[in-house]
Amino acid sequence: MPREFDLGQAAKALGTGRTRLCRELKARKILDQFNLPNNQSDIDAGRFRVCLKSHHGNPQLNNGHGVTYAKTLVTEKGLRWLAGQLGVQIEEAA
């Protein structure tokens, strides 16, 4: 099974920070204002995957039912594609 990375892990592999990466991807219209892929074609191409997560940590939130939210994951293929788009090399782990 191919590996997937959250935006923080992808940013680290690309030699930057999560905030900087998200800002750049929003400026290039790759991500929307919620840090989700802006184009379905990027998901169809296997660059990103969006999964639903739940947060139940605060019992007062939504009458104790928690919140469901979407999280963007970058695939290995997507990480290589982003490196090409940004003109950077992927940093290998030591």
HELIX and SHEET records of a PDB file:
HELIX    1   1 LEU A    7  ALA A   13  1                                   7    
HELIX    2   2 ARG A   18  ALA A   27  1                                  10    
HELIX    3   3 GLN A   40  ASP A   44  1                                   5    
HELIX    4   4 LEU A   61  GLY A   64  5                                   4    
HELIX    5   5 GLU A   76  LEU A   86  1                                  11    
SHEET    1   A 3 GLU A   4  ASP A   6  0                                        
SHEET    2   A 3 VAL A  67  THR A  75 -1                                        
SHEET    3   A 3 PHE A  48  HIS A  55 -1                                        
END                                                                             
